[in-house]
Amino acid sequence: MFFKNLYYNMKDIFQYVGLSILYNICYIYSQIEILSNKSIRYINNIDPEIINQFKKITFTNKNTTDDLHIEFIKDNTIVKKINKTEYLFITGKNETDETDETDETDETDEYDYIIYNDLSILPNNIKINTNTKQKIEIDNLNFELSSIKFILVEVIVNGTFYKIDLKTDKYNFYVINNTLNKFFFNYYMKYHYTDNFLYDLNIENNIHLRIMDHNAEIYNIDLNTDSIVLKNNYYIITNN
C-alpha cells in the first residue's frame, strides 16, 4: 500500500524523469551523428582517398564482400585465406573500377589450386580452380550446381576406407567443372574430414577412391592416374 501511494504521488515525477532521459539520449545520438557526418565531409574535402580506404578496411558493403572467401592451396596446405574485399584490394581492383588495369600481386599461379567458398547461402557452394594460371574474374564466378549426387563416396588410404560427403548442411562440392583429384581429396581429408582421421603427408601417393554413382554403379579409381570432373553428369578422366 505504501509503495502504491508513493507511485501515485510521484507518478508525474517518474514520467518527467523518463522523458528527460529519453530526450537526452536522442539528443546525444543526433549530435554524434551530426559531428560524424561533418568529420567525414571534412576529411573527404581534404583527401577523398582516405574515405575510400576506410570503406575497404571496414568492409562497408557486406553483401558483396563477405559472401565470398578464397583459399589458396600449396602442398595440400591452406597458405592464404582472404575474402573478396581483401582480394580486390591486393589485386588493385575494386567494384567501382572502370578500367582493366590491375596489379595482380597475388601471383595466383604459384599455388597448386584455389578454392572459392560462396557463403551467401547454406550449404556453402564451393568451386575448385585447379588451373591457377587461368585468371578468373572474381565478379563472374559461376557456382552452377551439378545434378549429379553420388550414393556413396569412399576414400581409401593405405587400405582403410573412409566414407566422405561431398555435400552436407554446411558445404557443397557438387559444382559444375569441379575436378576431384588426389589433391582435392588430400585437402578434403585434412580440412573437412573429422572422424578420427590423423592426417599424414605420406598419404598423397597412397590414396584411392571408390564411388557408387547415381545409377548404383561402383567404380574404383586410382587417384594417382585418374580424376573425376563434374558436369550435369560426371566423367572419369586420365590425368595429363
MARMI-555679 format. One record per atom (N, C-alpha, C, O): residue in three letters; x, y, z. Coordinates in steps of 0.1 Angstrom, whole numbers, padded with zeros to 4 digits, always signed. Last residue first. Layout:
REM MARMI-555679
alaXYZ;...
REM end
This chain:
REM MARMI-555679
asn+0467-0357-0671;asn+0478-0354-0681;asn+0491-0355-0675;asn+0502-0353-0681;asn+0446-0383-0659;asn+0454-0371-0657;asn+0465-0369-0668;asn+0471-0379-0672;thr+0417-0395-0674;thr+0431-0398-0671;thr+0439-0385-0670;thr+0438-0376-0679;ile+0385-0391-0659;ile+0395-0388-0669;ile+0409-0392-0664;ile+0411-0393-0652;ile+0352-0397-0656;ile+0365-0401-0651;ile+0375-0400-0662;ile+0374-0406-0672;tyr+0325-0374-0653;tyr+0335-0380-0662;tyr+0347-0385-0654;tyr+0353-0377-0646;tyr+0290-0369-0648;tyr+0304-0369-0643;tyr+0313-0377-0653;tyr+0308-0385-0660;asn+0266-0345-0656;asn+0269-0358-0654;asn+0283-0358-0648;asn+0287-0348-0642;asn+0268-0319-0656;asn+0255-0324-0652;asn+0254-0339-0653;asn+0244-0346-0651;lys+0300-0325-0643;lys+0292-0316-0651;lys+0278-0319-0647;lys+0275-0320-0635;leu+0331-0330-0627;leu+0316-0329-0625;leu+0310-0320-0636;leu+0315-0308-0638;val+0356-0353-0631;val+0351-0340-0635;val+0336-0339-0634;val+0330-0348-0640;ile+0379-0371-0613;ile+0365-0370-0617;ile+0362-0355-0620;ile+0366-0346-0612;ser+0410-0387-0624;ser+0403-0377-0617;ser+0388-0377-0621;ser+0385-0383-0631;asp+0439-0409-0623;asp+0426-0405-0628;asp+0420-0394-0619;asp+0423-0393-0607;thr+0463-0416-0611;thr+0463-0415-0626;thr+0450-0409-0631;thr+0449-0404-0642;asn+0461-0415-0584;asn+0474-0412-0590;asn+0473-0410-0605;asn+0482-0403-0611;leu+0436-0425-0579;leu+0437-0410-0579;leu+0451-0406-0584;leu+0453-0394-0587;asp+0419-0450-0592;asp+0433-0447-0588;asp+0436-0432-0590;asp+0437-0427-0601;ile+0388-0460-0583;ile+0395-0450-0591;ile+0409-0448-0584;ile+0410-0446-0572;asn+0361-0482-0589;asn+0374-0480-0581;asn+0383-0471-0589;asn+0386-0474-0601;tyr+0327-0478-0590;tyr+0339-0476-0597;tyr+0350-0474-0586;tyr+0349-0467-0577;ile+0294-0491-0593;ile+0306-0489-0585;ile+0318-0488-0593;ile+0321-0496-0602;glu+0262-0478-0599;glu+0274-0484-0605;glu+0286-0481-0596;glu+0287-0470-0591;ala+0239-0465-0592;ala+0243-0476-0583;ala+0254-0484-0590;ala+0257-0496-0586;asn+0235-0442-0605;asn+0229-0454-0611;asn+0233-0467-0604;asn+0231-0478-0609;his+0250-0424-0592;his+0236-0422-0591;his+0228-0434-0597;his+0216-0435-0595;asp+0278-0445-0580;asp+0272-0433-0586;asp+0257-0433-0585;asp+0251-0442-0578;met+0300-0451-0556;met+0287-0457-0561;met+0280-0445-0567;met+0275-0436-0559;ile+0335-0451-0557;ile+0322-0444-0557;ile+0312-0453-0561;ile+0314-0462-0569;arg+0366-0449-0541;arg+0356-0458-0546;arg+0343-0451-0545;arg+0339-0445-0535;leu+0400-0441-0545;leu+0387-0437-0544;leu+0377-0448-0548;leu+0380-0454-0558;his+0432-0437-0528;his+0424-0442-0539;his+0409-0438-0535;his+0406-0433-0525;ile+0465-0429-0520;ile+0451-0425-0518;ile+0443-0430-0531;ile+0446-0426-0542;asn+0492-0426-0517;asn+0486-0438-0513;asn+0471-0436-0511;asn+0465-0442-0502;asn+0504-0402-0522;asn+0505-0412-0532;asn+0500-0425-0528;asn+0503-0435-0535;glu+0496-0388-0498;glu+0494-0382-0511;glu+0494-0393-0522;glu+0486-0393-0531;ile+0502-0397-0473;ile+0490-0403-0479;ile+0489-0399-0494;ile+0481-0405-0501;asn+0522-0384-0460;asn+0526-0395-0468;asn+0514-0401-0475;asn+0516-0410-0484;leu+0511-0366-0443;leu+0515-0361-0456;leu+0519-0372-0465;leu+0519-0370-0477;asp+0483-0375-0426;asp+0497-0378-0427;asp+0501-0374-0441;asp+0494-0377-0451;tyr+0458-0369-0401;tyr+0463-0366-0415;tyr+0478-0368-0415;tyr+0486-0364-0406;leu+0438-0391-0386;leu+0451-0384-0384;leu+0458-0382-0397;leu+0462-0391-0404;phe+0405-0390-0380;phe+0415-0392-0391;phe+0427-0384-0388;phe+0426-0372-0387;asn+0381-0389-0365;asn+0393-0397-0360;asn+0403-0400-0371;asn+0408-0411-0372;asp+0363-0374-0385;asp+0361-0386-0377;asp+0373-0394-0375;asp+0376-0404-0381;thr+0366-0352-0402;thr+0369-0350-0388;thr+0367-0363-0379;thr+0370-0362-0367;tyr+0374-0337-0432;tyr+0371-0349-0426;tyr+0375-0349-0411;tyr+0387-0346-0408;his+0383-0311-0440;his+0369-0314-0438;his+0365-0327-0432;his+0354-0328-0427;tyr+0411-0310-0441;tyr+0404-0298-0436;tyr+0389-0301-0434;tyr+0382-0293-0427;lys+0422-0334-0450;lys+0430-0326-0440;lys+0421-0316-0433;lys+0422-0313-0421;met+0405-0345-0468;met+0408-0353-0456;met+0415-0344-0445;met+0414-0347-0433;tyr+0406-0324-0487;tyr+0393-0327-0480;tyr+0397-0335-0467;tyr+0391-0331-0457;tyr+0432-0324-0496;tyr+0427-0312-0490;tyr+0415-0316-0481;tyr+0414-0312-0470;asn+0431-0350-0508;asn+0441-0347-0497;asn+0437-0335-0489;asn+0437-0335-0477;phe+0412-0345-0527;phe+0409-0354-0516;phe+0419-0353-0505;phe+0415-0355-0493;phe+0426-0326-0544;phe+0414-0322-0537;phe+0411-0332-0525;phe+0408-0327-0514;phe+0447-0342-0552;phe+0450-0330-0545;phe+0438-0325-0537;phe+0439-0321-0526;lys+0435-0362-0567;lys+0441-0366-0554;lys+0445-0354-0546;lys+0445-0354-0534;asn+0404-0346-0578;asn+0416-0353-0580;asn+0423-0356-0566;asn+0417-0353-0556;leu+0377-0334-0591;leu+0380-0341-0579;leu+0392-0350-0581;leu+0390-0361-0587;thr+0370-0303-0605;thr+0378-0315-0607;thr+0381-0321-0593;thr+0388-0315-0585;asn+0340-0286-0613;asn+0349-0290-0602;asn+0356-0303-0606;asn+0350-0313-0611;asn+0321-0283-0633;asn+0335-0280-0636;asn+0345-0283-0625;asn+0357-0281-0626;ile+0294-0276-0610;ile+0299-0279-0624;ile+0313-0274-0626;ile+0317-0263-0622;val+0296-0288-0577;val+0295-0276-0586;val+0301-0280-0599;val+0312-0286-0600;tyr+0294-0303-0551;tyr+0288-0307-0564;tyr+0285-0294-0573;tyr+0274-0291-0575;phe+0302-0295-0527;phe+0313-0296-0537;phe+0307-0300-0551;phe+0314-0301-0560;asn+0289-0277-0501;asn+0285-0285-0513;asn+0296-0284-0524;asn+0298-0273-0529;tyr+0284-0275-0465;tyr+0291-0272-0478;tyr+0286-0281-0489;tyr+0280-0292-0486;lys+0266-0279-0444;lys+0275-0268-0444;lys+0281-0264-0457;lys+0283-0253-0460;asp+0251-0302-0447;asp+0244-0290-0444;asp+0252-0277-0443;asp+0247-0266-0442;thr+0270-0315-0474;thr+0265-0316-0461;thr+0256-0304-0459;thr+0253-0296-0469;lys+0285-0333-0500;lys+0275-0323-0497;lys+0270-0326-0483;lys+0266-0337-0480;leu+0304-0352-0501;leu+0307-0341-0509;leu+0296-0330-0507;leu+0298-0318-0512;asp+0314-0371-0474;asp+0303-0365-0480;asp+0307-0353-0488;asp+0313-0343-0482;ile+0330-0404-0471;ile+0330-0389-0470;ile+0318-0384-0477;ile+0311-0391-0485;lys+0344-0431-0454;lys+0332-0425-0460;lys+0332-0410-0459;lys+0334-0405-0448;tyr+0373-0447-0458;tyr+0368-0435-0451;tyr+0356-0430-0459;tyr+0358-0425-0470;phe+0392-0477-0454;phe+0381-0470-0461;phe+0375-0459-0452;phe+0372-0461-0440;thr+0426-0485-0457;thr+0415-0482-0448;thr+0404-0473-0455;thr+0408-0464-0462;gly+0447-0488-0475;gly+0438-0500-0472;gly+0426-0497-0463;gly+0418-0506-0461;asn+0459-0463-0476;asn+0466-0474-0470;asn+0457-0486-0466;asn+0459-0492-0456;val+0427-0450-0479;val+0441-0446-0476;val+0448-0458-0469;val+0444-0462-0458;ile+0401-0443-0499;ile+0409-0454-0494;ile+0423-0450-0492;ile+0430-0446-0501;val+0370-0427-0496;val+0385-0425-0498;val+0392-0437-0491;val+0389-0440-0480;glu+0339-0431-0510;glu+0348-0436-0500;glu+0363-0433-0505;glu+0367-0436-0516;val+0306-0423-0515;val+0320-0419-0518;val+0329-0423-0507;val+0327-0420-0495;leu+0274-0431-0528;leu+0285-0434-0518;leu+0298-0429-0524;leu+0301-0431-0535;ile+0258-0419-0546;ile+0252-0426-0535;ile+0262-0428-0524;ile+0259-0427-0512;phe+0264-0386-0559;phe+0268-0400-0557;phe+0261-0406-0545;phe+0259-0399-0535;lys+0246-0366-0579;lys+0249-0368-0565;lys+0252-0383-0563;lys+0243-0391-0565;ile+0243-0342-0605;ile+0248-0354-0600;ile+0250-0355-0585;ile+0254-0345-0579;ser+0237-0317-0613;ser+0226-0325-0609;ser+0230-0339-0604;ser+0221-0347-0600;ser+0258-0291-0601;ser+0256-0303-0609;ser+0244-0310-0604;ser+0240-0310-0592;leu+0252-0255-0600;leu+0253-0268-0594;leu+0251-0280-0603;leu+0243-0279-0613;glu+0273-0228-0607;glu+0262-0236-0611;glu+0263-0251-0606;glu+0274-0257-0607;phe+0287-0206-0598;phe+0286-0217-0589;phe+0274-0226-0593;phe+0266-0230-0585;asn+0310-0186-0614;asn+0297-0194-0617;asn+0297-0206-0608;asn+0305-0215-0609;leu+0322-0153-0611;leu+0323-0167-0607;leu+0309-0174-0609;leu+0299-0169-0605;asn+0325-0127-0618;asn+0318-0136-0627;asn+0319-0151-0624;asn+0318-0159-0632;asp+0341-0113-0601;asp+0327-0110-0601;asp+0319-0118-0610;asp+0306-0117-0610;ile+0366-0124-0606;ile+0360-0127-0593;ile+0345-0123-0593;ile+0338-0130-0586;glu+0377-0140-0634;glu+0370-0128-0630;glu+0362-0130-0617;glu+0352-0138-0617;ile+0406-0159-0632;ile+0391-0159-0631;ile+0386-0146-0626;ile+0391-0140-0616;lys+0433-0168-0652;lys+0427-0158-0643;lys+0412-0158-0644;lys+0406-0158-0654;gln+0450-0197-0651;gln+0439-0191-0658;gln+0432-0181-0648;gln+0427-0185-0638;lys+0468-0208-0635;lys+0473-0199-0644;lys+0462-0191-0652;lys+0464-0181-0658;thr+0454-0227-0620;thr+0457-0214-0613;thr+0463-0203-0623;thr+0463-0192-0620;asn+0433-0249-0624;asn+0442-0242-0633;asn+0445-0228-0629;asn+0438-0219-0633;thr+0416-0256-0604;thr+0428-0264-0605;thr+0438-0258-0615;thr+0450-0262-0615;asn+0394-0243-0584;asn+0401-0239-0596;asn+0415-0246-0596;asn+0424-0242-0588;ile+0362-0252-0573;ile+0377-0255-0572;ile+0383-0251-0585;ile+0379-0254-0596;lys+0337-0239-0552;lys+0342-0240-0566;lys+0357-0242-0565;lys+0364-0235-0557;ile+0310-0246-0532;ile+0324-0245-0532;ile+0329-0248-0546;ile+0327-0259-0552;asn+0283-0233-0514;asn+0287-0239-0527;asn+0302-0236-0528;asn+0307-0225-0526;asn+0272-0239-0482;asn+0281-0231-0490;asn+0285-0239-0502;asn+0291-0249-0501;pro+0237-0249-0479;pro+0252-0251-0477;pro+0260-0242-0486;pro+0255-0238-0497;leu+0234-0214-0475;leu+0237-0227-0469;leu+0230-0238-0476;leu+0218-0237-0479;ile+0248-0185-0491;ile+0237-0195-0488;ile+0243-0207-0481;ile+0255-0209-0480;ser+0271-0170-0493;ser+0258-0163-0493;ser+0246-0172-0490;ser+0235-0168-0487;leu+0296-0180-0494;leu+0289-0180-0481;leu+0276-0174-0481;leu+0270-0172-0470;asp+0313-0199-0515;asp+0302-0190-0516;asp+0294-0190-0503;asp+0287-0200-0500;asn+0347-0202-0518;asn+0336-0205-0509;asn+0325-0195-0510;asn+0327-0183-0506;tyr+0371-0215-0539;tyr+0362-0203-0537;tyr+0350-0208-0529;tyr+0343-0217-0534;ile+0404-0224-0539;ile+0391-0228-0536;ile+0382-0216-0533;ile+0386-0208-0524;ile+0430-0232-0561;ile+0424-0222-0553;ile+0409-0226-0551;ile+0403-0232-0561;tyr+0462-0250-0563;tyr+0448-0247-0567;tyr+0442-0237-0557;tyr+0448-0234-0547;asp+0489-0244-0559;asp+0485-0257-0566;asp+0471-0256-0571;asp+0468-0260-0582;tyr+0503-0212-0567;tyr+0496-0221-0559;tyr+0492-0233-0567;tyr+0491-0233-0579;glu+0513-0194-0585;glu+0523-0200-0576;glu+0516-0211-0567;glu+0523-0218-0560;asp+0493-0181-0599;asp+0498-0193-0605;asp+0509-0200-0596;asp+0514-0211-0600;thr+0486-0158-0585;thr+0478-0170-0583;thr+0484-0182-0588;thr+0482-0193-0583;glu+0499-0133-0576;glu+0506-0144-0583;glu+0499-0157-0581;glu+0504-0166-0575;asp+0490-0110-0563;asp+0488-0122-0556;asp+0495-0134-0563;asp+0497-0144-0556;thr+0493-0087-0578;thr+0504-0090-0569;thr+0502-0104-0562;thr+0511-0108-0555;glu+0483-0075-0604;glu+0479-0088-0598;glu+0491-0093-0590;glu+0498-0102-0594;asp+0471-0046-0608;asp+0484-0051-0603;asp+0482-0064-0596;asp+0480-0064-0584;thr+0452-0037-0637;thr+0453-0042-0623;thr+0468-0046-0621;thr+0476-0049-0630;glu+0431-0023-0658;glu+0445-0022-0654;glu+0445-0026-0639;glu+0440-0020-0631;asp+0406-0020-0668;asp+0411-0034-0666;asp+0425-0034-0661;asp+0431-0045-0660;thr+0384+0004-0653;thr+0395+0000-0662;thr+0399-0014-0659;thr+0395-0020-0648;glu+0366+0012-0635;glu+0361+0011-0649;glu+0372+0007-0658;glu+0370+0006-0670;asp+0358+0001-0602;asp+0368+0004-0612;asp+0362+0002-0626;asp+0354-0007-0629;thr+0341-0006-0582;thr+0337+0006-0590;thr+0347+0009-0601;thr+0345+0019-0608;glu+0352-0027-0568;glu+0340-0030-0576;glu+0335-0018-0584;glu+0326-0019-0592;asn+0387-0027-0575;asn+0376-0025-0566;asn+0363-0026-0574;asn+0364-0024-0587;lys+0421-0040-0576;lys+0408-0037-0581;lys+0398-0033-0570;lys+0401-0036-0559;gly+0445-0047-0566;gly+0444-0033-0571;gly+0431-0030-0577;gly+0429-0020-0584;thr+0448-0071-0555;thr+0450-0071-0569;thr+0448-0057-0575;thr+0450-0055-0587;ile+0442-0065-0528;ile+0455-0070-0531;ile+0458-0068-0546;ile+0469-0064-0550;phe+0415-0057-0531;phe+0424-0047-0526;phe+0439-0051-0530;phe+0447-0043-0534;leu+0403-0081-0539;leu+0402-0069-0547;leu+0412-0058-0543;leu+0418-0052-0552;tyr+0408-0096-0515;tyr+0414-0100-0529;tyr+0414-0088-0538;tyr+0424-0086-0545;glu+0394-0082-0496;glu+0409-0083-0495;glu+0415-0087-0508;glu+0426-0082-0512;thr+0368-0087-0506;thr+0373-0073-0505;thr+0389-0073-0504;thr+0395-0065-0511;lys+0366-0115-0504;lys+0365-0108-0517;lys+0371-0094-0516;lys+0379-0090-0525;asn+0390-0128-0480;asn+0376-0126-0486;asn+0377-0118-0498;asn+0388-0114-0503;ile+0415-0154-0477;ile+0411-0140-0477;ile+0396-0139-0482;ile+0391-0149-0487;lys+0442-0173-0468;lys+0427-0173-0468;lys+0422-0158-0467;lys+0425-0152-0457;lys+0470-0192-0476;lys+0464-0179-0475;lys+0449-0180-0476;lys+0444-0188-0484;val+0476-0218-0475;val+0487-0209-0471;val+0482-0195-0471;val+0489-0186-0465;ile+0465-0249-0467;ile+0460-0235-0470;ile+0470-0225-0465;ile+0473-0224-0453;thr+0482-0275-0482;thr+0481-0267-0470;thr+0475-0254-0475;thr+0479-0248-0485;asn+0491-0291-0504;asn+0480-0296-0495;asn+0478-0288-0482;asn+0472-0293-0473;asp+0509-0274-0516;asp+0514-0286-0509;asp+0504-0291-0499;asp+0507-0294-0488;lys+0487-0247-0513;lys+0501-0251-0517;lys+0505-0263-0509;lys+0505-0262-0497;ile+0458-0229-0520;ile+0464-0241-0515;ile+0478-0244-0521;ile+0479-0243-0533;phe+0439-0203-0508;phe+0450-0206-0517;phe+0457-0218-0511;phe+0462-0218-0500;glu+0405-0196-0506;glu+0416-0203-0500;glu+0426-0207-0511;glu+0423-0212-0521;ile+0381-0170-0501;ile+0391-0177-0511;ile+0402-0183-0503;ile+0408-0177-0495;his+0347-0163-0497;his+0360-0165-0491;his+0369-0173-0501;his+0364-0183-0507;leu+0321-0142-0501;leu+0330-0150-0508;leu+0343-0151-0501;leu+0350-0140-0499;asp+0306-0124-0486;asp+0299-0136-0491;asp+0308-0145-0498;asp+0304-0156-0502;asp+0318-0101-0480;asp+0320-0111-0471;asp+0313-0124-0475;asp+0315-0135-0468;thr+0311-0085-0503;thr+0324-0088-0500;thr+0326-0100-0491;thr+0334-0108-0493;thr+0284-0079-0508;thr+0292-0083-0519;thr+0307-0086-0516;thr+0314-0090-0525;asn+0273-0073-0483;asn+0266-0082-0492;asn+0275-0087-0504;asn+0273-0098-0509;lys+0288-0053-0471;lys+0288-0067-0466;lys+0283-0077-0476;lys+0288-0088-0477;asn+0304-0027-0476;asn+0294-0034-0484;asn+0295-0049-0481;asn+0301-0057-0488;thr+0325-0021-0458;thr+0312-0014-0458;thr+0301-0022-0465;thr+0290-0024-0460;phe+0350-0030-0447;phe+0341-0038-0454;phe+0326-0033-0454;phe+0317-0040-0449;thr+0369-0015-0435;thr+0358-0018-0427;thr+0347-0026-0434;thr+0337-0029-0428;ile+0387-0011-0457;ile+0391-0018-0444;ile+0380-0023-0436;ile+0380-0033-0430;lys+0371+0003-0476;lys+0377-0011-0479;lys+0380-0018-0466;lys+0377-0030-0465;lys+0366+0026-0462;lys+0355+0018-0466;lys+0360+0004-0469;lys+0353-0006-0466;phe+0392+0037-0460;phe+0384+0033-0448;phe+0373+0024-0451;phe+0370+0014-0444;gln+0397+0042-0487;gln+0405+0032-0480;gln+0398+0027-0467;gln+0398+0015-0464;asn+0379+0063-0491;asn+0378+0051-0499;asn+0385+0039-0492;asn+0380+0028-0492;ile+0388+0082-0473;ile+0375+0076-0471;ile+0373+0063-0478;ile+0368+0054-0473;ile+0412+0088-0485;ile+0412+0083-0471;ile+0399+0076-0468;ile+0398+0065-0462;glu+0406+0099-0509;glu+0411+0085-0509;glu+0411+0079-0495;glu+0410+0067-0493;pro+0399+0125-0505;pro+0388+0115-0507;pro+0393+0101-0506;pro+0386+0092-0502;asp+0411+0148-0485;asp+0417+0137-0493;asp+0406+0126-0494;asp+0405+0118-0485;ile+0395+0171-0479;ile+0410+0172-0479;ile+0416+0161-0487;ile+0425+0164-0496;asn+0369+0163-0482;asn+0373+0175-0489;asn+0388+0176-0490;asn+0394+0181-0499;asn+0368+0141-0465;asn+0366+0139-0479;asn+0371+0151-0487;asn+0376+0149-0498;ile+0371+0154-0440;ile+0382+0145-0445;ile+0381+0143-0460;ile+0391+0143-0467;tyr+0346+0167-0440;tyr+0359+0175-0439;tyr+0370+0167-0444;tyr+0378+0172-0452;arg+0328+0147-0441;arg+0328+0157-0452;arg+0341+0164-0452;arg+0347+0167-0463;ile+0334+0134-0417;ile+0335+0127-0430;ile+0336+0136-0441;ile+0345+0135-0450;ser+0327+0154-0399;ser+0341+0149-0399;ser+0343+0142-0413;ser+0354+0144-0419;lys+0299+0156-0403;lys+0308+0168-0406;lys+0323+0164-0407;lys+0330+0169-0416;asn+0291+0131-0395;asn+0289+0135-0409;asn+0298+0147-0413;asn+0303+0147-0424;ser+0298+0133-0368;ser+0304+0123-0376;ser+0303+0126-0391;ser+0313+0125-0398;leu+0281+0153-0359;leu+0296+0155-0358;leu+0303+0145-0367;leu+0313+0149-0374;ile+0256+0141-0363;ile+0260+0154-0370;ile+0275+0156-0370;ile+0280+0159-0381;glu+0259+0119-0346;glu+0257+0117-0360;glu+0260+0129-0368;glu+0267+0128-0378;ile+0261+0132-0321;ile+0272+0124-0326;ile+0271+0121-0341;ile+0281+0122-0348;gln+0236+0145-0320;gln+0248+0153-0321;gln+0260+0145-0326;gln+0269+0150-0333;ser+0219+0123-0319;ser+0218+0132-0331;ser+0231+0140-0332;ser+0235+0143-0343;tyr+0227+0112-0294;tyr+0228+0104-0306;tyr+0228+0113-0319;tyr+0237+0112-0328;ile+0219+0133-0277;ile+0233+0129-0278;ile+0236+0122-0291;ile+0246+0124-0298;tyr+0191+0133-0281;tyr+0199+0145-0285;tyr+0214+0141-0286;tyr+0220+0146-0296;cys+0183+0108-0272;cys+0181+0111-0286;cys+0190+0123-0290;cys+0195+0124-0302;ile+0191+0111-0245;ile+0197+0100-0254;ile+0195+0103-0268;ile+0205+0102-0276;asn+0174+0132-0238;asn+0189+0134-0238;asn+0196+0123-0246;asn+0206+0126-0252;tyr+0149+0120-0240;tyr+0152+0131-0248;tyr+0167+0133-0249;tyr+0172+0136-0260;leu+0151+0100-0221;leu+0149+0096-0235;leu+0153+0107-0244;leu+0159+0105-0254;ile+0153+0116-0198;ile+0164+0106-0201;ile+0163+0103-0216;ile+0173+0102-0223;ser+0128+0129-0198;ser+0141+0136-0199;ser+0153+0128-0203;ser+0161+0132-0211;leu+0110+0108-0195;leu+0110+0115-0208;leu+0123+0124-0210;leu+0128+0125-0221;gly+0117+0100-0169;gly+0118+0091-0180;gly+0119+0098-0194;gly+0127+0095-0202;val+0111+0124-0155;val+0125+0119-0155;val+0127+0109-0167;val+0137+0110-0174;tyr+0083+0125-0159;tyr+0092+0136-0163;tyr+0106+0131-0165;tyr+0113+0134-0175;gln+0074+0101-0148;gln+0072+0103-0162;gln+0082+0114-0167;gln+0087+0113-0178;phe+0082+0106-0121;phe+0088+0095-0128;phe+0086+0097-0143;phe+0096+0094-0151;ile+0065+0129-0115;ile+0080+0130-0115;ile+0087+0119-0123;ile+0096+0121-0130;asp+0040+0118-0117;asp+0044+0128-0127;asp+0059+0130-0127;asp+0065+0132-0138;lys+0041+0099-0096;lys+0039+0095-0110;lys+0044+0105-0120;lys+0050+0102-0129;met+0042+0102-0069;met+0054+0105-0076;met+0053+0103-0091;met+0063+0104-0099;asn+0018+0094-0060;asn+0022+0107-0056;asn+0034+0112-0064;asn+0036+0124-0067;tyr+0016+0068-0070;tyr+0007+0078-0075;tyr+0011+0092-0071;tyr+0008+0101-0079;tyr+0038+0056-0056;tyr+0038+0057-0071;tyr+0029+0068-0076;tyr+0032+0076-0084;leu+0030+0058-0030;leu+0042+0065-0034;leu+0042+0067-0049;leu+0046+0078-0054;asn+0009+0041-0030;asn+0006+0055-0027;asn+0018+0064-0032;asn+0016+0074-0038;lys+0023+0018-0034;lys+0013+0021-0043;lys+0010+0036-0042;lys+0009+0043-0052;phe+0040+0016-0012;phe+0046+0018-0025;phe+0036+0023-0036;phe+0039+0030-0045;phe+0020+0012+0008;phe+0029+0023+0009;phe+0034+0027-0005;phe+0035+0038-0009;met+0008-0012+0000;met+0000+0000+0000;met+0009+0013+0000;met+0006+0022-0007;
REM end
